[in-house]
Amino acid sequence: EEFGDVLFSLVNVARWEGIDAEAALDASNRKFRRRWSAMERMAREEGLELEGLGAERLNELWRRAKTEERAGDGEARAE
């Protein structure tokens, strides 16, 4: 219940700031999916499976996916 209260408060703040909370969440979900797919591809190219990797290696792949996304999206910056 408390977590729901926090979410409700965040949506209210977004509303006050003129932000469409649902659209913002949708954009973040799309960004996450793009980056996760890039991580899966990178791991596959290295003959690895994400499920067996530790946090440090996952974070490294995440950083690479983020950098790759931004480099390939110069005119329309990633969210």
HELIX and SHEET records of a PDB file:
HELIX    1   1 GLU A    2  TRP A   16  1                                  15    
HELIX    2   2 ALA A   21  GLU A   45  1                                  25    
HELIX    3   3 LEU A   50  GLY A   52  5                                   3    
HELIX    4   4 ALA A   55  ALA A   71  1                                  17    
END                                                                             
